[in-house]
Amino acid sequence: MSETIARPGGDTWLPTFGAWIVALTSTLGALFIGEVMGQVPCDLCWHQRAFMFPLAVLLAVAAFRSDGRAWFYAAPLAAIGWLIAAFHNLLYFKVIPTAIKPCGQGPSCSGDGMLLFGSIPIPTLSLAAFTAIIIFLVIVRRRTPA
């Protein structure tokens, strides 16, 4: 008779760890751009950082503790960050006009120096990171027993 041994965190550890890796990479990338490259972030980039940086810490603790309920406290932060990043992309690609100039005078993420591989803008990277974190957290939620 074979018996399955219950593991702490079950099947939720790997997607929690994946979400943490994305948040950590994004946080370290933002710090590199700001502190090493000396690029000051625009207002909307600052707001996105305000939601990404805590995710790096929360998801690290959740992965370390194999906390399957990480989605419960991390998903709201990721969702708000995603909304800000989506709005930033709509402004960046001039889909919506607005009086707000997030990448105009002062700090700007719209310059050529702020493109990854010469073609991917920083706001798009942020949106992709928040999207990946949300996808990982949805997987965690689906694997968490009720």
Secondary structure in CASP SS format (residue, H / E / C, confidence):
PFRMAT SS
TARGET T0000
AUTHOR 0000-0000-0000
METHOD secondary structure of the structure
MODEL  1
M C 1.00
S C 1.00
E C 1.00
T C 1.00
I C 1.00
A C 1.00
R C 1.00
P C 1.00
G C 1.00
G H 1.00
D H 1.00
T H 1.00
W H 1.00
L H 1.00
P H 1.00
T H 1.00
F H 1.00
G H 1.00
A H 1.00
W H 1.00
I H 1.00
V H 1.00
A H 1.00
L H 1.00
T H 1.00
S H 1.00
T H 1.00
L H 1.00
G H 1.00
A H 1.00
L H 1.00
F H 1.00
I H 1.00
G H 1.00
E H 1.00
V H 1.00
M C 1.00
G C 1.00
Q C 1.00
V C 1.00
P C 1.00
C C 1.00
D H 1.00
L H 1.00
C H 1.00
W H 1.00
H H 1.00
Q H 1.00
R H 1.00
A H 1.00
F H 1.00
M H 1.00
F H 1.00
P H 1.00
L H 1.00
A H 1.00
V H 1.00
L H 1.00
L H 1.00
A H 1.00
V H 1.00
A H 1.00
A H 1.00
F H 1.00
R H 1.00
S C 1.00
D C 1.00
G C 1.00
R C 1.00
A H 1.00
W H 1.00
F H 1.00
Y H 1.00
A H 1.00
A H 1.00
P H 1.00
L H 1.00
A H 1.00
A H 1.00
I H 1.00
G H 1.00
W H 1.00
L H 1.00
I H 1.00
A H 1.00
A H 1.00
F H 1.00
H H 1.00
N H 1.00
L H 1.00
L H 1.00
Y H 1.00
F C 1.00
K C 1.00
V C 1.00
I C 1.00
P C 1.00
T C 1.00
A C 1.00
I C 1.00
K C 1.00
P C 1.00
C C 1.00
G C 1.00
Q C 1.00
G C 1.00
P C 1.00
S C 1.00
C C 1.00
S C 1.00
G C 1.00
D H 1.00
G H 1.00
M H 1.00
L E 1.00
L E 1.00
F C 1.00
G C 1.00
S C 1.00
I E 1.00
P E 1.00
I H 1.00
P H 1.00
T H 1.00
L H 1.00
S H 1.00
L H 1.00
A H 1.00
A H 1.00
F H 1.00
T H 1.00
A H 1.00
I H 1.00
I H 1.00
I H 1.00
F H 1.00
L H 1.00
V H 1.00
I H 1.00
V H 1.00
R H 1.00
R H 1.00
R H 1.00
T C 1.00
P C 1.00
A C 1.00
END
